[in-house]
Structure formats: structure tokens, C-alpha cells
Amino acid sequence: MKNEKPGDWHSEKKEIPVKEWQDRFNWVEEPSVSPDGEKIASIVNTDEAQFSVCMNGEIWEETFEKAWCLRFLPDGRLAVLASNEEEWTVCVDGTFWETRFDYIWDFQSTPDGSFMGAAVQKDGQYGMCVNDRMWDELYDNISGVVLSRQGTSAAIVQVEPLGQGDIEGFSRGIFSIAVDGIAQPEKFMNIWDLSFDSKGKQVASSIRKNRIDYSISKNGQAWEKNFQFAWKPEFINKDTSVIAPVRQGGKWFLFKDEAPFWDKSYEQFGQLAIHGDGKKIAAIVSDRYGKWTVSENDRTWALQGDSMISTLFYSDNGDSLVAVFKNQGFWDIAVNGKPWNIKADKLWNPIVSSNSEILATRMEKEGIFYLVVNGKVYQERFDMIFEPQISPDNDKILLKAMKNGIYLRQILTLDKVL
């Protein structure tokens, strides 16, 4: 996971009392903390059917009849989905979008926070809205909405009507992919797992052609080869090729452009992780029933988990391949196949330093929250910990935590936590 770079790395500790909010308002929802740790905010109920946002103890002037999905954007702005007079919209730092909807959900933003998008419903039709601009064309149904790094939006949409019990109509294909609201002409029985290329121009997906045949679609064009099933595809080779896990003959394989890419077959195939435009490719796999591991460039780790591997990703420089896995009832992290052995009850995805030498995360164990750095548990206990950050010089950790009703922003040097 990408490491953000908050500005203040000198102040040793900052505190904001939060418990007193419970006395000021009817109720206070779960807080959200800004990437730089300077701000903490919650949706609060101020009166009957009246909500607002409290940030660092100060309440917004704006009020809502309903509100949810409060979150800080990567650039530090605070966004919330809000409703007044039975119309929904997005409110950012107290400023409402002009466009109104009957409902809004699946709120997303680009990594730099410059684009925000969400699925919306208006007058019984569905589409997407990005930076307060709604698609010109709306549809009878929508799912699987995605937002590229460049702000391009795409979703699976229903382009043909379907009457009750119309099996033949469903078999002919009623779904397509809409990019920025424009539906591709190709229709399929089912579509899922949309994936943009690196420039936000091309889209690939998994598709179901008919009752028994599954495949991959690139820019609306289906692979001719059929499979028993297929998972999410990804672009590689400067966006000229598509790879995807596919099921064939009862086994799972990794294919590239309709041809086998890896030699080995697996019992199951999951999430892909890619670095260097395909020079390094890893996947969550199962090589025997009930056991999960990682395969990197078709070579499997010795490590195995008996429950799941929830997350797999490369560090920015590609030196570290990180997996979050569960084994024998506990959560753990493995880096390049080596587990930390921390045995957490709950574990969050770690953030990684720019040089890949520091990994920091938070864990819960027996109801207590801890900071964990490179597999070592910082012994101070907390009531809650938010996502930590690593300094640009890779020598400090930004700890964001709750303790005894007080929010703490604290800079820790590595010698304190390692």
C-alpha cells in the first residue's frame, strides 16, 4: 500500500479530546482521520433527523437529514454522502455538489484525490457521477463501478430490457460495459471484475457468454477461447496484453491473450499483483484443497494459510511482495514468503516505505490495538489505531490513535518501535 507523506514530522505529540463529543451530541459515529493525522472527524447527530460533521471539535455549519460514508480524501479534504429533502449528493469540506440524486453509493476517489466518483440513481435510472458531472446516459441497472487513476469511469450496465421469466432474453445477453456513460456495443450474459489499463483508456473484464462458457473481454471484444470460469484480468506489456486466471479442465491457469502464460495449474486462483509492467507477477493460489499460498512468476511460496490470503501487493520498488493471511484462526503478514508470526485477531493492510525496508500496520489482539513495525509490536496499548504513515526519509512513524477518549497524533523514531 502506498505510503502518504504528511508534512509535520517534528511535533512530538498532539492531542484532541474526542470523548467530550458524546456529551455534546445525541450520538457520534465512528471517526475518520486525515492522512497527515492533523484532523479527526465524525458524523454527529445534533437534533431529531439532523446530522452534521464535527472535525477537531468544531461542527460544520451545514446540516443533513441523513449522512454516511464520511472519509478523508488522499489530499486531506473531507467528504461525506449527504441527503436533504430526500435528495442525495456529495459534500466536500462543507461544499455540496450541485447535482442531486435519489441515492448515491460506492463512493471512490483517485489516489491523488483529484477525482471523486460514485454510483447514482435518478428517476429510476442508474449511472455514475464524477466530480459533480453525471453521465449523459443512464441505465436500468448498474454494478461493478470503477474509477481509473485518470478519472475515467466505467461500470457494468443493463442495456436491454428483461421481463419476468424471460430466460431467452437473458441468454442473448443484456449487459454491457459503459465507459464515461457510453455503452460498448457488445453484450454478454454476465460481466464482472472490470479493470482499467494504466492510462485509463482500455477496459478488460471477465464475462459469461452463455450458460456454460466464460471468458475475458478486452475493450468489448471477447476472447474466442472459452473456459469454465474466469477471474479479474489485468493489463501488462505497456497495456498491449491482458492476463487473467481461468479455469479449464477442472484446474486453474494463468493465461495471457488467450494462451497459457504460466506452466503450472492450481486448485484455485485469486487476486493478482503486478510490478514492472509484468516483469513480476504474483497471485494468491491454492495448490491443494484448504491451503492457500502465493505464486510469484509461477513459483510458489513454502508458506501456507488454512483460511485465506486477503491481500497481496508489491512495494513501489518491487523489492517486497506482501501478503496478509489467516492461519489457524489468527491473522499475520508475510513479506517475500517470510511470516511475522504476530498472531493477531484482526489485522489491517500495511503501508511500506519508499525503500521497502519498513512496513507498518495496526492490529487488534484481545480487544486491544497495537502498532506493528517490521513484525515487532510497539508495546503501548490503544483503544483504536488508524492507518500509520512513514516519513519521506524513512526514519519516523506517524502514529494516529485513540486512548482514554483522546485522539493522539505522535511521531515515533524507529529506535522506539524496532
Residue pairs with C-beta under 8 A, 6 or more apart in sequence:
1 313
1 349
1 350
1 351
1 352
2 111
2 316
2 351
3 351
3 352
3 353
3 354
3 389
3 390
4 35
4 36
4 74
4 351
4 389
5 389
5 391
5 392
6 35
6 36
6 37
6 38
6 389
6 398
7 36
8 36
8 38
9 391
9 392
9 396
9 398
9 411
10 411
11 409
11 411
12 410
12 411
13 408
13 409
13 410
13 411
14 37
14 38
14 408
14 409
14 410
15 406
15 407
15 408
15 409
16 40
16 56
16 57
16 406
16 407
16 409
17 57
17 405
17 406
17 407
18 31
18 40
18 402
18 405
18 406
18 407
19 404
19 405
19 406
20 57
20 405
21 28
21 42
21 44
21 54
21 57
22 28
24 44
24 54
25 44
25 45
25 46
25 54
26 44
26 45
26 46
26 47
27 44
27 45
28 42
28 43
28 44
28 45
28 54
29 42
29 43
29 44
29 70
30 42
31 40
31 41
31 42
31 402
31 407
32 40
32 41
32 42
32 70
32 71
32 72
32 78
33 39
33 40
33 41
33 72
33 386
33 387
33 400
33 407
34 40
34 41
34 72
34 76
34 78
35 72
35 74
35 76
35 387
35 389
36 76
36 389
36 398
37 386
37 389
37 398
37 400
37 409
38 76
38 409
39 55
39 56
39 72
39 76
39 78
40 55
40 56
40 407
41 53
41 54
41 55
41 56
41 70
41 72
41 78
42 53
42 54
42 70
43 51
43 52
43 53
43 67
43 68
43 70
43 80
44 51
44 52
44 53
44 54
44 59
45 51
46 52
46 59
46 63
49 65
50 63
50 64
50 65
51 63
51 64
51 65
51 66
51 67
51 82
52 59
52 60
52 62
52 63
52 64
52 67
53 59
53 60
53 62
53 67
53 70
53 78
53 80
53 94
54 60
55 78
60 94
61 94
62 82
62 91
62 94
62 96
63 84
64 80
64 82
64 83
64 84
64 91
65 83
65 84
65 85
65 86
66 82
66 83
66 88
67 80
67 81
67 82
67 83
68 80
68 81
69 79
69 80
69 81
69 105
69 107
70 78
70 79
70 80
71 78
71 79
71 80
71 107
72 78
72 79
73 79
73 92
73 109
73 113
73 116
74 109
74 110
74 111
74 112
74 113
75 112
75 113
75 114
76 113
77 92
77 93
77 113
78 92
78 93
79 90
79 91
79 92
79 93
79 107
79 109
79 116
80 90
80 91
81 88
81 89
81 90
81 91
81 104
81 105
81 107
81 118
82 88
82 89
82 90
82 91
82 96
83 89
86 102
87 100
87 101
87 102
88 100
88 101
88 102
88 103
88 104
88 120
89 96
89 97
89 98
89 99
89 100
89 101
89 104
90 96
90 97
90 104
90 107
90 116
90 118
90 129
90 132
91 97
92 116
97 129
97 132
98 132
99 129
99 132
99 133
99 134
100 122
101 120
101 121
101 122
101 129
101 134
102 120
102 121
102 122
102 123
102 124
103 120
103 121
104 118
104 119
104 120
104 121
104 129
105 118
105 119
106 118
106 119
106 145
107 116
107 117
107 118
108 116
108 117
108 118
108 145
108 146
108 147
109 115
109 116
109 117
109 147
110 116
110 147
110 148
110 149
110 150
110 151
111 149
114 151
115 130
115 131
115 147
115 150
115 151
116 130
116 131
117 128
117 129
117 130
117 131
117 145
117 147
117 151
117 153
118 128
118 129
118 145
119 126
119 127
119 128
119 142
119 145
119 155
120 126
120 127
120 128
120 129
120 134
122 134
122 138
123 138
125 138
125 139
125 140
126 138
126 139
126 140
126 141
126 142
126 157
127 134
127 135
127 137
127 138
127 139
127 142
127 155
127 157
127 178
127 181
128 134
128 135
128 142
128 145
128 153
128 155
128 181
129 135
130 147
130 151
130 153
131 151
135 153
135 178
135 180
135 181
136 181
137 178
137 181
137 182
137 183
139 157
139 158
139 159
139 178
139 183
140 157
140 158
140 161
141 157
141 158
142 155
142 156
142 157
142 158
143 155
143 156
143 192
144 155
144 156
144 191
144 192
144 193
144 194
145 153
145 154
145 155
146 153
146 154
146 155
146 194
146 195
146 196
147 153
148 154
148 196
148 200
149 196
149 198
149 200
150 199
150 200
151 200
152 179
152 180
152 196
152 200
152 201
153 179
153 180
153 181
154 177
154 178
154 179
154 180
154 194
154 196
154 203
155 177
155 178
155 194
156 175
156 176
156 177
156 178
156 191
156 192
156 194
156 205
157 175
157 176
157 177
157 178
157 183
158 174
158 175
159 174
159 175
159 176
159 183
159 187
160 169
160 172
160 173
160 174
160 187
161 169
161 174
162 169
162 170
162 174
163 169
170 189
171 189
171 210
171 211
172 187
173 187
173 188
173 189
174 187
174 189
175 187
175 188
175 189
175 190
175 191
176 183
176 184
176 185
176 186
176 187
176 188
176 191
176 220
177 183
177 184
177 191
177 194
177 203
177 205
177 217
177 220
178 184
179 203
184 219
184 220
185 220
186 217
186 220
186 221
186 222
188 207
188 208
188 209
188 217
188 222
189 207
189 208
189 209
189 210
189 211
190 207
190 208
191 205
191 206
191 207
191 208
191 217
192 205
192 206
192 232
193 205
193 206
193 231
193 232
193 233
194 203
194 204
194 205
195 203
195 204
195 205
195 232
195 233
195 234
195 235
196 202
196 203
196 235
197 203
197 204
197 235
197 239
198 235
198 239
199 239
201 239
202 218
202 219
202 235
202 239
203 218
203 219
203 220
204 216
204 217
204 218
204 219
204 233
204 234
204 235
204 242
204 244
205 216
205 217
205 233
206 214
206 215
206 216
206 217
206 230
206 231
206 232
206 233
206 244
207 214
207 215
207 216
207 217
207 222
207 230
208 214
209 215
209 222
209 226
212 228
213 226
213 227
214 226
214 227
214 228
214 229
214 230
214 246
214 247
215 222
215 223
215 225
215 226
215 227
215 230
215 246
216 222
216 223
216 230
216 233
216 242
216 244
216 246
216 255
216 258
217 223
218 233
218 242
223 258
224 258
225 255
225 258
227 246
227 247
227 248
228 246
228 247
228 248
228 249
228 250
229 246
229 247
230 244
230 245
230 246
230 247
231 244
231 245
231 246
231 269
231 270
232 244
232 245
232 271
232 272
233 242
233 243
233 244
234 242
234 243
234 244
234 272
234 274
235 241
235 242
236 242
236 243
236 256
236 274
236 277
236 278
236 281
237 277
237 278
238 277
241 256
241 257
241 278
242 256
242 257
243 254
243 255
243 256
243 261
243 272
243 278
243 281
244 254
244 255
245 252
245 253
245 254
245 255
245 269
245 270
245 272
245 283
246 252
246 253
246 254
246 255
247 253
247 269
251 265
251 266
251 267
252 265
252 266
252 267
252 268
252 269
252 285
253 260
253 261
253 262
253 265
253 266
253 269
254 260
254 261
254 262
254 269
254 281
254 283
254 298
255 261
262 295
262 297
262 298
263 298
264 295
264 298
264 300
266 285
266 286
266 287
266 295
267 285
267 286
267 287
267 288
267 289
268 285
268 286
268 292
269 283
269 284
269 285
269 286
270 283
270 284
270 285
270 292
270 309
270 312
271 283
271 284
271 309
271 311
271 312
272 281
272 282
272 283
272 312
273 281
273 282
273 283
273 312
273 313
273 314
273 321
274 280
274 281
274 282
274 314
275 281
275 314
275 318
276 318
279 318
280 296
280 297
280 314
280 318
280 321
281 296
281 297
282 294
282 295
282 296
282 297
282 312
282 314
282 321
283 294
283 295
283 312
284 292
284 294
284 309
284 312
284 323
285 292
285 293
285 294
285 295
285 300
286 292
286 293
287 293
287 300
290 306
291 304
291 305
291 306
292 304
292 305
292 306
292 307
292 308
292 309
292 325
293 300
293 301
293 302
293 303
293 304
293 305
293 309
294 300
294 301
294 303
294 309
294 312
294 321
294 323
294 334
294 337
295 301
296 321
301 334
301 337
302 337
303 323
303 325
303 334
303 337
303 338
303 339
304 327
305 325
305 326
305 327
306 326
306 327
306 328
307 325
307 326
307 327
307 329
308 325
308 326
309 323
309 324
309 325
309 326
310 324
310 325
310 326
311 322
311 323
311 324
311 349
312 321
312 322
312 323
312 324
313 321
313 322
313 349
314 320
314 321
314 322
315 321
315 322
315 352
315 356
316 352
316 354
316 356
317 354
317 355
317 356
319 356
320 335
320 336
320 352
320 356
320 359
321 335
321 336
321 337
322 333
322 334
322 335
322 350
322 352
322 359
323 333
323 334
324 331
324 332
324 333
324 347
324 349
324 350
325 331
325 332
325 333
325 334
325 339
326 332
330 343
330 344
330 345
331 343
331 344
331 345
331 346
331 347
331 363
332 339
332 340
332 341
332 342
332 343
332 344
332 347
333 339
333 340
333 342
333 347
333 350
333 359
333 361
333 375
334 340
335 359
340 372
340 374
340 375
341 375
342 363
342 372
342 375
342 377
343 365
344 363
344 364
344 365
344 372
345 363
345 364
345 365
345 366
346 363
346 364
347 361
347 362
347 363
347 364
348 361
348 362
348 363
348 387
349 361
350 359
350 360
350 361
350 372
351 359
351 360
351 361
351 387
351 388
351 389
351 390
352 358
352 359
352 390
353 359
353 390
353 394
354 390
354 392
354 394
355 394
357 394
358 373
358 374
358 390
358 394
358 397
358 414
359 373
359 374
359 375
360 371
360 372
360 373
360 374
360 388
360 389
360 390
360 397
361 371
361 372
361 388
362 369
362 370
362 371
362 372
362 385
362 386
362 387
362 388
363 369
363 370
363 372
363 377
364 370
368 381
368 382
369 381
369 382
369 383
369 384
369 385
369 401
370 377
370 378
370 379
370 380
370 381
370 382
370 385
371 377
371 378
371 380
371 382
371 385
371 388
371 397
371 399
371 401
371 412
371 417
372 378
373 397
373 414
373 417
373 418
374 418
376 417
376 418
378 399
378 412
378 416
378 417
381 403
382 401
382 402
382 403
382 408
383 401
383 402
383 403
383 404
384 401
384 402
385 399
385 400
385 401
385 402
386 400
386 401
387 400
388 397
388 398
388 399
388 400
389 397
389 398
389 400
390 396
390 397
390 398
391 397
391 398
395 413
395 414
396 411
396 412
396 413
396 414
397 411
397 412
397 413
397 414
397 417
398 409
398 410
398 411
398 412
399 408
399 409
399 410
399 411
399 412
400 407
400 408
400 409
401 407
401 408
401 410
402 408
